Amino acid sequence: MLHLRLIVPADRTAEAVGLIDRTVGTAHLVVVPGAARDPAGDLVLCDVARETGDELISGLQELGVDRHGAITAESLDLSLSRQAERAEREAPGEAADAVLWEQLEEATQEESTLSITYVAFITLATMIAACGVVLDNPVLIVGAMAVGPEFGPLAGVCTAIVQRAPRLALRSALALVLGFAAAMAVTAGFSLFMDAVGLFSKARLEGARPNTSFVSAPDWFSFVVAVLAGIAGTLSLTSAKSGALVGVAISVTTVPAAANAAVALVYGDTHQGWHSAQQLVLNLSGIVLAGTLTLLTQKALWAWRRPRTRRPVRPRGRRGSRPA
């Protein structure tokens, strides 16, 4: 379940409480008149099943609670209450399938910021992958995939398309383009240094690489895997099962392809560089396409359930205090 803490202007408390009372899957409603100081208003607390949390938050936004007060939501790991059990039974669907769109936008916006930390992670991942492709070491390739943070901006692009959020789309696209550009530039310099000390060589890059040659060999299987990874990654974000993102990260060759392209261009191998770039674009396109379609499908499914998330207003006094 979700715990909502609301600061509601006094003149809108009755409407907010009425909305909570009509929403299926709510429990533990508490109203403390005049408790809030900045911004001034009434403090309203309640718990809501994740399945109907997005609709309740949207309704509160329509009342202007977010503009004139505040809406704070957090996940509850434990709630021992018969009312909570009843609320979860009433809510349609399963909590793991529910999407909190505001939470998703907030999370992807944070992950899509072109910060120093983001650039550092994607650069380090690309440098590790460069070592993997030159040494033909699949362990390093997998490690680089796991370190790479590029799924955040990719998810941001998908969310921006579905939610029609141009600012998020621009932020995510810049993080992807500039992040990969910076990582490849640094990796090119790193490759020159490794070559100078005798650890990298053109012969190693162009020699037999049975374990890592797939990085510069784009085909339809690459696109299919990227699509499947995009679906899995999007579901892991919307259902709050972030552990699945590790599996997604090591299933697509975005960072290794960028690394292979950078090293190949340093050695003047335009054939490998071009095919690695194709692999990178193919994987990014597959993930964005699959992620966008997954979010659209989830949005359509929950829109279909929406008529079942309202109930008749209950008599006052049955679910906690009410404002006078």
C-alpha positions in Angstrom: 0.0 0.0 0.0 0.9 3.7 -0.2 0.8 6.2 2.6 -0.3 9.7 1.5 0.5 12.8 3.5 -1.5 15.8 2.3 -1.4 19.5 3.2 -4.8 20.7 2.0 -6.1 24.3 2.0 -8.9 24.5 4.5 -11.4 25.5 1.9 -10.7 22.3 -0.1 -10.4 19.8 2.7 -14.0 18.6 2.4 -13.6 18.0 -1.3 -10.3 16.1 -0.8 -11.8 14.0 2.0 -14.8 13.3 -0.2 -12.6 12.1 -3.0 -10.6 9.8 -0.7 -13.9 8.4 0.8 -15.2 7.6 -2.7 -12.0 6.0 -3.9 -11.9 2.2 -3.7 -8.9 0.8 -1.7 -8.4 3.6 0.8 -8.1 3.2 4.6 -6.9 4.9 7.8 -8.1 8.4 7.0 -7.0 11.0 9.4 -7.8 14.8 9.3 -6.0 17.2 11.6 -7.5 20.7 11.0 -5.1 23.6 10.9 -2.0 21.4 11.6 0.1 22.6 8.7 2.0 25.9 8.8 4.0 26.1 5.6 2.0 26.0 3.5 -0.9 26.7 5.8 -3.8 24.2 5.7 -5.2 21.0 7.1 -3.1 17.8 7.5 -4.8 14.8 5.8 -3.3 11.3 6.1 -4.5 8.1 4.5 -3.4 4.8 3.1 -4.4 3.7 -0.4 -3.9 0.5 -2.4 -1.2 0.9 -5.0 -3.8 -0.2 -7.7 -5.9 3.0 -7.1 -3.2 5.3 -5.9 -2.5 6.9 -9.3 -6.2 7.8 -9.8 -6.5 9.3 -6.3 -3.3 11.4 -6.7 -4.6 12.6 -10.1 -7.9 13.6 -8.5 -6.1 15.5 -5.8 -4.1 17.3 -8.4 -7.3 18.3 -10.2 -8.4 19.9 -6.8 -5.2 21.9 -6.8 -3.7 20.2 -3.7 -0.3 20.0 -5.3 -0.3 23.7 -6.3 -1.7 25.2 -3.1 -0.6 22.5 -0.6 1.4 19.3 -0.9 1.1 15.6 -1.9 3.6 13.2 -0.5 3.5 9.5 -1.1 5.6 6.6 0.2 5.4 2.9 0.0 4.4 0.9 3.1 6.4 -2.3 3.7 4.1 -3.4 6.5 0.5 -2.5 7.4 -1.2 -4.7 10.0 -4.9 -3.7 9.8 -8.1 -5.4 8.8 -9.1 -2.1 7.1 -5.9 -2.3 5.0 -6.7 -5.9 4.1 -10.2 -4.9 3.0 -8.9 -1.9 1.0 -6.5 -4.2 -0.9 -9.3 -6.7 -1.6 -11.5 -3.9 -2.9 -8.9 -2.5 -5.3 -9.1 -3.9 -8.8 -6.1 -5.9 -10.2 -2.8 -6.6 -8.5 -0.4 -4.1 -6.8 2.5 -5.3 -8.9 0.7 -4.4 -12.1 -0.2 -0.9 -11.0 1.6 2.2 -12.5 2.1 5.4 -10.5 2.7 7.8 -13.3 3.8 10.7 -11.2 6.3 8.5 -9.4 7.5 7.1 -12.7 8.0 10.6 -14.1 9.9 11.6 -11.0 12.1 8.6 -11.0 13.0 8.8 -14.7 13.6 12.5 -14.5 16.1 11.9 -11.7 17.8 9.1 -13.6 17.9 11.1 -16.8 19.8 14.1 -15.4 23.1 14.7 -17.1 25.0 14.8 -13.8 28.7 14.2 -13.1 27.8 10.9 -11.5 25.9 9.7 -14.6 28.7 10.6 -17.0 31.2 9.0 -14.7 29.3 5.7 -14.6 28.7 5.5 -18.3 32.3 6.4 -19.0 33.7 3.8 -16.6 31.4 1.2 -18.1 32.5 2.0 -21.6 36.2 1.8 -20.6 35.6 -1.5 -18.9 33.8 -2.7 -22.1 36.8 -1.5 -24.2 39.1 -3.8 -22.2 36.6 -6.6 -22.7 36.4 -6.3 -26.5 40.2 -6.0 -26.9 40.9 -9.0 -24.6 37.9 -10.9 -25.9 36.7 -11.3 -22.3 33.0 -11.8 -21.9 33.2 -11.3 -18.1 34.3 -7.7 -18.6 31.5 -7.2 -21.2 28.9 -8.4 -18.7 30.4 -6.2 -16.0 30.3 -3.2 -18.2 26.7 -3.8 -19.1 25.7 -4.0 -15.4 27.6 -0.7 -14.6 26.1 1.3 -17.5 23.3 3.7 -16.4 21.8 4.2 -19.8 18.5 2.5 -19.1 17.4 5.5 -17.0 17.4 8.0 -19.9 15.9 5.4 -22.2 13.0 4.9 -19.7 12.7 8.7 -19.5 12.3 8.9 -23.3 9.5 6.3 -23.2 7.8 8.0 -20.3 8.0 11.4 -22.0 6.4 10.0 -25.2 3.5 8.4 -23.4 2.9 11.3 -21.0 3.6 13.9 -23.6 6.3 15.6 -21.5 8.7 17.4 -23.9 11.0 18.6 -21.1 11.6 15.1 -19.9 12.1 13.9 -23.5 14.7 16.6 -24.1 16.5 16.0 -20.8 16.6 12.2 -21.5 17.7 12.6 -25.1 20.5 15.0 -24.0 21.7 12.5 -21.3 21.8 9.7 -23.8 23.6 11.6 -26.6 26.0 13.7 -24.6 26.6 10.8 -22.1 27.6 8.4 -24.9 29.6 11.0 -26.7 31.6 11.9 -23.6 32.1 8.2 -22.8 33.3 7.3 -26.3 35.7 10.3 -26.4 37.3 9.4 -23.0 37.4 5.8 -24.1 39.2 6.8 -27.3 41.8 8.6 -25.2 42.0 5.6 -22.8 42.6 3.3 -25.8 45.5 5.5 -27.0 47.1 5.3 -23.6 46.7 1.6 -23.3 48.2 1.2 -26.8 51.1 3.4 -25.8 51.9 1.1 -22.8 51.5 -2.0 -24.9 48.3 -3.3 -23.4 46.0 -2.6 -26.4 46.9 -3.4 -30.0 45.2 -3.3 -33.4 46.0 -7.0 -33.9 44.1 -7.9 -30.8 41.1 -5.9 -31.9 41.0 -7.3 -35.4 42.0 -10.8 -34.5 39.7 -13.8 -33.7 37.3 -12.8 -31.0 34.8 -15.7 -30.6 33.4 -14.4 -27.3 32.8 -10.8 -28.1 32.5 -10.5 -31.9 28.7 -10.1 -31.5 29.3 -6.6 -30.3 30.0 -5.4 -33.8 27.6 -7.8 -35.6 24.2 -6.3 -35.6 21.3 -8.5 -36.8 17.6 -9.1 -36.2 18.4 -11.1 -33.0 20.0 -8.0 -31.5 16.8 -6.1 -32.2 14.6 -8.8 -30.8 16.7 -9.1 -27.6 16.6 -5.3 -27.2 12.8 -5.3 -27.5 12.4 -8.0 -24.9 14.8 -6.2 -22.6 12.9 -3.0 -23.1 9.6 -4.7 -22.0 11.3 -6.3 -19.0 13.0 -3.1 -17.9 9.9 -1.0 -18.2 7.9 -3.5 -16.2 10.6 -3.6 -13.5 10.3 0.2 -13.2 6.5 0.4 -13.1 6.1 -2.5 -10.7 8.9 -1.3 -8.4 10.8 -4.5 -8.9 14.2 -2.8 -9.6 16.1 -6.0 -9.1 15.1 -7.1 -12.6 17.0 -4.2 -14.0 20.3 -6.0 -13.5 19.1 -8.8 -15.8 18.0 -6.2 -18.4 21.3 -4.3 -18.2 23.3 -7.4 -19.1 21.1 -8.5 -21.9 21.7 -5.6 -24.4 24.9 -4.4 -26.0 24.6 -0.7 -25.8 27.7 0.2 -23.8 29.9 -2.6 -25.3 28.9 -1.4 -28.8 29.9 2.2 -28.0 33.2 0.9 -26.6 34.0 -1.2 -29.6 33.2 1.7 -31.9 35.5 4.0 -30.0 38.4 1.6 -30.0 37.9 0.7 -33.7 37.9 4.4 -34.7 41.2 4.9 -32.8 42.8 2.2 -34.9 41.2 3.4 -38.1 39.0 0.3 -38.5 35.9 1.9 -40.0 34.2 -1.4 -40.7 34.1 -2.4 -37.1 33.3 1.2 -36.0 30.3 1.4 -38.4 28.9 -1.9 -37.4 29.3 -1.2 -33.7 27.5 2.1 -34.2 24.7 0.2 -36.0 24.5 -2.2 -33.1 24.3 0.7 -30.6 21.4 2.4 -32.6 19.6 -0.9 -33.1 19.6 -1.7 -29.4 18.6 1.8 -28.3 15.8 1.9 -30.8 14.5 -1.5 -29.8 14.4 -0.6 -26.1 12.6 2.8 -26.7 10.0 1.1 -29.0 9.3 -1.7 -26.6 9.3 0.5 -23.5 6.9 3.0 -25.1 4.5 0.3 -26.3 4.6 -1.4 -22.8 3.7 1.9 -21.1 0.9 2.5 -23.6 -0.5 -0.9 -23.0 -0.4 -0.5 -19.2 -2.1 2.9 -19.5 -4.9 1.5 -21.6 -5.4 -1.4 -19.2 -5.7 0.8 -16.2 -8.0 3.2 -18.0 -10.3 0.3 -18.7 -10.3 -0.5 -15.0 -11.0 3.1 -13.9 -14.8 2.8 -13.8 -14.5 0.2 -11.1 -12.4 2.4 -8.7 -15.2 4.6 -7.3 -17.8 3.7 -4.7 -20.8 5.4 -3.2 -20.0 8.0 -0.5 -20.2 6.3 2.9 -21.9 8.0 5.9 -19.7 10.3 7.8 -18.1 8.9 11.0 -17.4 5.4 9.7 -13.8 6.0 8.6 -12.2 8.4 11.0 -12.6 12.1 11.8 -14.0 14.6 9.3 -13.6 18.4 9.2 -16.5 20.3 10.6 
